[in-house]
Amino acid sequence: MLKPISRRELMRRLRRLGFIGPFSGGKHQFMEKGNFKISIPNPHGNDIGKNLLSRIIKDVSISEEDFEKLK
């Protein structure tokens, strides 16, 4: 079961999946792995909620269980 996480924790887990960044771009920063780019939520002091986190996990094609193992 997903729980809200900080932006920093999200970026740390994405790095473990091979993503690099974040890089500046448009309205949001992004991280990339090869030709694939994923937008990173802007820092607003709050954790990233379960719904947005679920969408990000689906975009990077990993299961929620595998994402949780990246702790």
Buried (B, 14 or more C-beta within 10 A) or exposed (E): EBEEBEBEBBBEBBBEBEBEBBEEEEEEBBBBBEEEBBBBBEEEEEBBEBEEBEEBBEEBEBEBEEBBEEE
